[in-house]
Amino acid sequence: MLEIEFKGHRKGYAANPQQFPFEIGDLVIVAVERGHDLGRVTHLDFRSGMTGEESVPTVALRRATSEDLQIAAQNLQKEKDARPIARQKIIQHKLDMKLADVELQWDGRKMTFYFTADGRVDFRELVKDLASSFRTRIDLRQIGARDETKRSQGYGVCGCSLCCGTFLNEFKPISTQMPRDQFLPLNPSKLSGVCGRLKCCLLYELGAYRDFQRRCPKAGHPVQDEKKGAGVVDKLDLIREQIHIRFEGGDTVRVSPAEFCDVSDWRPDMTRADRIRTHLRVAAPAASPALVPEPSPSESAPEESGVGERVTLLAGGGLGLAVEAGGEQIQVGTDLNVAPRSDKPKKKRKRRHSRPKSGSGASGEGATPQKPPSTESNG
């Protein structure tokens, strides 16, 4: 088996039934579905991840000769001449599409036009017009922004050739979660490549970051130190394999994942529920010495000194403090009545009585007698 690369970094596999001693970099003539094409050998046998059961439609025939290379040079000139004609045809048919590249098969039996578009395009009339102009079989293929950049090639912000134009054989999906896992700012101008999509290189170091995060707590996880007090995990440093811990006093400590287990009760094999419980328990603030005073030696050992205290609720209100000293019991009452907030007396709310309806004849207890109508006259 041979891996063959055609124009535009389009790759495919070809069988070698006659076992020609091909080497990497050889130009070969292969038999395709309809005719013959010219390609370059980039790999011998299948790459890792490929299976031998995969269908291989092409067959390697022979090495390319100098006459074959002359035909390939003529095809390149025909492709350049076909681009302006195809763009003019697209404008005439008023199609919302952008021509990306033109590829002519080595034997001249097929010409492929690659284009990009936002949606589906009805190019049936365009195919007929192009076929009458170039007198060959026309094939129109819609590609994405990544494939367009791969065919045009170029350089990235790193200064090297684009990965898609050199060694990438297939495009894998890139999500916005990948830069988050690598602690990168979500800035579209820095995360986007030449094609306008997320960079393919965001996938290269993703496995190392995720493996390091499995052995470390997340940022913001609380910790407790006997000397420096409470703190939290500030950030994770994969390059140095360190965990940065920031304490309340402003001190910052860098420890390894193994050392972090000594200053906290976090463990990598904890379940999600255990980590939540650990987070809440460790995050509880320590009691302040000013609010909760430390017990004195006499209070901490009442059995040895013979002195004890007991607080009870008095029947008449308040609290009673019973102190036992030398076998005697002394009770002290403490009144907890709280004075009102304001000295102004509260206004009593007047109760409104409902007026009985006329003609109802209500005469029960609490009913208000009706006032007789006025009989005055202007006599």
Secondary structure, 3 states (H helix, E strand, C coil): CEEEECHHHCEEEEECCCCCCCCCCCEEEEEECCEEEEEEEEEECCCCCCCCCCCCCEEEEEECCHHHHHHHHHHHHHHHHHHHHHHHHHHHCCCCCEEEEEEECCCCCEEEEEEECCCCCCCHHHHHHHHHHHCCEEEEEECCHHHHHHHHCCECCCCCECHHHCCCCCCCCCCCHHHHHCCCCCCHHHHECCCCCECHHHHCCHHHHHHHHHCCCCCCCEEEECCCEEEEEEEEECCCCEEEEEECCCCEEEECHHHHHHHCCCCCCCCHHHHHHHHHHHHCCCCCCCCCCCCCHHHHCHHHHCCEEEEEECCCCCEEEEEEECCEEEEEEECCCCCCCCCCCCCCCCCCCCCCCCCCCCCCCCCCCCCCCCCCCCC
